[in-house]
């Protein structure tokens, strides 16, 4: 299946264009050992064919091990799990948002812009010297994902065209 992967970045916290707050939406620290990490990744990624949907236990262990400092945040709506954000800290004061998404029951409810605002605000606080926050999305992800990223102030810095296997 043909896929365009778009990489977006923000190189200054002042580039963030916040969305209007969504009442009841919060971003909370999530322990890396929580079963919600895997469960939410699978729920979020299922509609888009994310690799995580078919990972074995051994592959999940590798995913955790590749970034032992990976940080997890739970998006909630009035206490109900609504989505997940994972962050990887990279050398050079970079933070990658490795996972960002809402579970299907919350997609299309108008929460995406504010959820991304919370995720980006948090990314800028993860180390005292963050100089860049970035992530990537696919043309096979939600059709509003890239538009949301651009509206929040992220700018495209690279695209790759290929086939998803």
C-alpha positions as CSV (number, residue, x, y, z in Angstrom):
1,X,0.0,0.0,0.0
2,X,1.4,3.4,-1.0
3,X,2.3,5.6,1.9
4,X,3.6,9.2,2.4
5,X,5.4,9.7,5.8
6,X,5.6,13.4,6.8
7,X,8.0,14.6,9.5
8,X,7.1,17.7,11.3
9,X,9.0,19.8,13.9
10,X,8.8,22.8,16.2
11,X,12.1,24.5,17.0
12,X,10.9,27.0,19.5
13,X,8.2,26.8,22.1
14,X,6.8,30.1,20.9
15,X,5.8,28.4,17.6
16,X,3.0,26.5,19.4
17,X,-0.4,27.7,18.3
18,X,-2.7,26.3,21.1
19,X,-6.1,25.0,20.4
20,X,-9.1,26.0,22.4
21,X,-9.3,24.0,25.7
22,X,-11.5,21.0,25.7
23,X,-13.3,20.7,29.0
24,X,-12.4,17.6,31.0
25,X,-9.4,16.7,28.8
26,X,-6.2,16.1,30.8
27,X,-2.7,14.7,30.3
28,X,-1.4,12.5,33.1
29,X,1.8,10.6,33.7
30,X,1.5,6.9,32.9
31,X,3.8,4.3,34.3
32,X,5.7,2.4,31.6
33,X,4.6,-0.9,33.2
34,X,0.9,-0.1,32.9
35,X,-1.1,-2.5,30.7
36,X,-2.8,0.7,29.3
37,X,0.4,1.4,27.3
38,X,0.0,-1.6,25.0
39,X,-3.8,-1.7,25.1
40,X,-4.1,1.9,24.1
41,X,-1.5,1.7,21.3
42,X,-3.3,-1.2,19.8
43,X,-6.7,0.5,20.1
44,X,-5.4,3.7,18.6
45,X,-3.4,2.1,15.8
46,X,-5.9,-0.6,14.7
47,X,-7.9,1.6,12.3
48,X,-4.6,2.8,10.6
49,X,-2.7,-0.5,10.4
50,X,0.1,0.5,12.9
51,X,2.7,-2.1,13.4
52,X,2.0,-2.3,17.1
53,X,-1.3,-4.0,16.4
54,X,0.4,-7.3,15.5
55,X,3.5,-7.1,17.8
56,X,4.3,-10.2,19.7
57,X,5.3,-10.0,23.4
58,X,8.9,-10.3,22.3
59,X,8.5,-7.4,19.9
60,X,6.9,-5.3,22.6
61,X,9.8,-6.0,24.9
62,X,12.1,-4.8,22.1
63,X,10.0,-1.6,21.6
64,X,10.4,-0.8,25.3
65,X,14.1,-1.7,25.3
66,X,15.0,0.5,22.4
67,X,14.4,3.6,24.5
68,X,14.6,2.8,28.2
69,X,14.0,6.5,29.0
70,X,10.7,6.5,26.9
71,X,8.0,8.5,28.8
72,X,4.3,7.8,28.7
73,X,1.4,10.1,29.2
74,X,-2.3,9.2,29.3
75,X,-4.9,11.5,27.8
76,X,-8.1,11.3,29.8
77,X,-11.6,12.8,29.5
78,X,-13.1,13.2,32.9
79,X,-10.9,10.3,34.1
80,X,-11.7,8.0,31.2
81,X,-8.7,6.8,29.1
82,X,-9.0,8.7,25.8
83,X,-5.5,8.5,24.2
84,X,-1.8,8.1,24.6
85,X,1.4,10.1,24.1
86,X,4.8,8.6,24.2
87,X,8.0,10.7,24.2
88,X,11.6,9.7,23.3
89,X,14.4,12.0,24.5
90,X,17.2,12.2,21.9
91,X,20.7,13.7,22.0
92,X,20.9,17.3,21.0
93,X,18.0,18.3,23.2
94,X,15.4,16.8,20.9
95,X,12.1,15.3,22.0
96,X,10.3,13.0,19.6
97,X,6.6,12.3,20.1
98,X,6.8,8.7,19.2
99,X,3.1,8.0,19.7
100,X,0.2,10.4,19.7
101,X,-3.4,9.4,19.2
102,X,-6.9,9.1,20.5
103,X,-8.8,5.8,20.9
104,X,-11.6,5.4,18.3
105,X,-14.4,6.4,20.6
106,X,-12.9,9.8,21.0
107,X,-11.9,10.4,17.4
108,X,-14.0,13.0,15.7
109,X,-15.2,14.6,19.0
110,X,-13.1,17.8,18.6
111,X,-10.5,16.8,21.2
112,X,-7.5,16.3,18.8
113,X,-6.4,19.9,18.7
114,X,-6.3,20.4,22.4
115,X,-4.9,16.9,23.0
116,X,-2.0,17.8,20.7
117,X,-1.6,21.2,22.5
118,X,-1.2,19.4,25.8
119,X,1.2,16.9,24.3
120,X,3.4,19.6,22.8
121,X,3.4,21.8,26.0
122,X,4.5,18.7,27.9
123,X,7.3,17.9,25.4
124,X,8.8,21.4,25.9
125,X,9.1,20.7,29.6
126,X,10.7,17.2,29.6
127,X,14.3,18.5,29.8
128,X,15.5,22.0,30.7
129,X,17.1,22.6,27.3
130,X,14.6,21.2,24.7
131,X,15.5,22.8,21.4
132,X,13.3,20.7,19.0
133,X,10.1,18.7,19.2
134,X,9.3,16.5,16.3
135,X,7.1,13.6,15.1
136,X,6.0,11.9,12.0
137,X,2.6,10.9,10.6
138,X,1.5,8.8,7.6
139,X,-1.0,9.4,4.9
140,X,-2.6,6.2,6.2
141,X,-3.2,7.8,9.6
142,X,-6.3,9.8,10.4
143,X,-7.0,12.3,7.5
144,X,-7.0,15.3,9.8
145,X,-3.7,14.4,11.6
146,X,-1.3,16.4,9.4
147,X,-3.7,19.4,9.3
148,X,-3.9,19.3,13.1
149,X,-0.1,19.2,13.4
150,X,0.3,22.2,11.0
151,X,-2.4,24.2,12.9
152,X,-0.5,23.7,16.1
153,X,2.6,25.3,14.6
154,X,4.6,22.2,13.6
155,X,6.3,22.6,10.2
156,X,7.1,19.8,7.7
157,X,10.8,19.2,7.3
158,X,10.9,15.9,5.4
159,X,8.6,13.6,3.5
160,X,9.2,10.0,2.4
161,X,7.2,8.1,-0.2
162,X,7.1,4.3,0.0
163,X,5.0,1.2,0.4
164,X,3.8,-0.1,3.7
165,X,4.2,-3.8,4.0
